[in-house]
Amino acid sequence: MNAIISASELASELSGENPPVLLDVRWQLTVAKAAGEPPFDGRTAYRAGHIPGAVYVDLDRELASAPGSRGRHPLPDLAEFGAAMRRAGVSSSAPVVVYDGGQGWAAARAWWLLRWTGHPDVRVLDGGLPTWQGPLETSEPTPVEGDFEPAPGATGLLDADGAAALARSGVLLDARAGERYRGEVEPIDPVGGHIPGAVSAPTNENVGADGRFLPAEELGARFKALGASEGTEVGVYCGSGVSAAHQVLALAVAGIPAALYVGSWSQWSSDSSRPVAVGPDPQ
């Protein structure tokens, strides 16, 4: 099953006999600004216009727990996550399509969580809402309650120790911008740098200028050059397990399974006992 879907394919499926459940997960990373700009409000953006039938999902409240020692976007309580998905109309027997404002990070986080907890048919709208050519609506639907019950997978998830080990035994990709990986800047977390042994692989290099994923062959070549290919154990982290989910999605498009370190750098860097590497060298 393909992990992504185009806008034209989505339009066709929405008018078909088994339309997918649509989840709108618009979200942006908020960094305090001196100008005092208000934080991005995904729900307000959703209410201003969304794909007909889509239900809004709040990344910070429904796809993550409160920030703390496990990172900035730790795993959600699975009972609460399941309840949120059922309220949104998610059932195990119905396909799900997730989209966001175009960056793809938030949609990928929802995709990863649903896949990791056992949903068999989840895809991300490639390029997000900007690619949608159909009408938008402002009314909020009331979906029929779904029946989805999360059943976490035995693989696909890394903790801090697992990420450290994988950096030695396989390939651990750092999905953040290169300057954060090198420790030149760190706008959010207490320490700059990267997990020793991790390879820099910025998420934005997975997509073209239009925000859509590069072809699977190009993604496969990119990851192979980074040491990640089919048969290699691969893991990904970022700042807080959001953009890294987009990298896991890109790897899936390329046919390469990968695990996600959800706590990511926000968890790693808050633990003074964890080693930190700086500069372009993985070590």
Buried (B, 14 or more C-beta within 10 A) or exposed (E): EEBBBBBEBBBEBBEEEEBBBBBBBBBBBEEEEEEEEEEEBBEEBBEEEBBEBBBBBBBBEBBBBEBEEBBBBBBBBBEEBBBBBBBBBBBBEBBBBBBBBBBBBBBBBBBBBBBBBEBEBBBBBBBBBBBBEEEEEEEEBEBEEBBBBBEEEEEBBBEBEBBBBBBEEBBBBBBBBBBBBBBEEBEBBEBBBBBBBBBBBBBEBBBEEEBBBBEBEBBBBBBBEBBBBEEBBBBBBBBBBBBBBBBBBBBBBBBBEBBBBBBBBBBBBBEEEBEBBEEEEBE
